[in-house]
Amino acid sequence: MSRLYLLRHAKAGWALPGVRDFDRPLDASGRADAEAMGAAMKARGYIPDLTLCSSAKRARETLEGLANQTDTGKVLFLDTLYSEDAAGYLSIIRGNGGSGSLLVIGHNPMTEDLALAVSGDGDETARAMLSHGFPTSGLAVVRFGADLAKAAQGAGYLEAFLTPADL
């Protein structure tokens, strides 16, 4: 069994003139939400063996907030998590997957699209919440019967879906 944690970066401020979208920092509520999600992950035992984090500033700052509250395992920063689509995310996950747990800190719509695509079944409440959208700092917890190198569309079970409003 393996677990995939899909986390959308925390809330970022709007880009100021001359600032690239890639370089947008978290706003105050985003920093607080990232820390709260880290505490919630620790309390629920959602501890990744490996974290793949987008290189975008808001994703890196989300990781910092989580890491202030919980263990994030080994961390790899990937520019491709900023630019790839959901299929690209799945390919990245397969390439880094194993029998443990993997946290991906990425962006929407890719995070939401992937969570929906790989969750063939799941907890009814979690599925209902996910169907209403994937807010910033949202976390989908998807369990697979095999290791993540074999993760596929519809093969996962959505165990939980947490949002900052739920914490």
Protein Blocks (a to p, Z undefined) as FASTA:
>chain_A
ZZdddddddddddddehiafklpccdfklmmmmmmmmmmmmmnopacfbdcddfbfklmm
mmmmmmmmmcebjadddfklmmmcfklmmmmmmmmgcfbdcddddddfklmmmmmmmmmb
ccfklmmmmmnopcehiacddddfbdfklgcehkaccfbacdfklZZ
